Amino acid sequence: MQTINISDFRANLLKYLEIANAGEQISVTSNGKLLATITPPENQRELARKQLKAIASNAKINDVTTPIESEWDALS
């Protein structure tokens, strides 16, 4: 992870955003205090696949046996 000063970040914004987009985290500081951490964007497809795998590990196929036209006790 790179640590840069806010003035350097302002002067080279596009450069640091490209570095973050390539996968590196960047910490932005002012007078030695952390202001922000720039992180790479999440791969939305990979995140969705991980979430679906987690759901699939608990899912049961054919676990609903009542037709949808039937009245449910909970709705009465």
N, C-alpha and C positions, 0 to 999 in steps of 0.2 A: 504494500500500500504506500502510495506517495503522499507526502505532506507538503502542501504549498501555502504560501501567503496569499491573502485575498487580493493584494495588488497584482501579483503575478497571475493569479487566476483571471482577474478582470482583463489584463493585457493580452492573455493567450487563451481566452475562453474556448474557441473552437478546437484548439489543440488538445486541451484537457478533456473536452467532451468526447473527442475522437478516441482518446486513451481510455476513457471510461467505457465507451461503446465497445472497445476491443476486449474488455473484461477486467480491467484493473480498477480497484477502488482508489479514490482520491480524497484526502482529508484537507479541508480548507481552514486555515487558521488566521487569526488577527491578534497581533501582540502575544503570540504563543497560546491563545485560547482557541479551542476547537469551535468553529462556527457551523460547519456542515460536513457531511460525508457524501460524496458523489459515488453512486454505485452503478454497475452495468445494468442495462435493462434486463428484465426476466424474459426468458424464452416462454412465451404464452402457451405454445403447443406442448412443450415438455412439462410445464406446470400442470396443464390440463390432464396430460397422460398420468402423471403421478397421482393426481386427485382421483381419477377414474380407477386406477389400480387399488387405491385405498378403499374406495367404495366397493369395488368388486370383491375384495377380500372378505367383506361382511354380507354381501348380497346373497339372497337365496332365490334360485330360479323356481318359478311356479309356486311361490308362497302365498299368492292370493287365489282363493278357491271359490269365493262367492261372486256370482254374476253382479255386474254393476247396477242392474235394474232392481235388485233386491233391497229392501229397507234394512238399514243398519240400526241396531239397538241404540247406539250412541246418538243417532239423529232423532230418536223418538222423544 
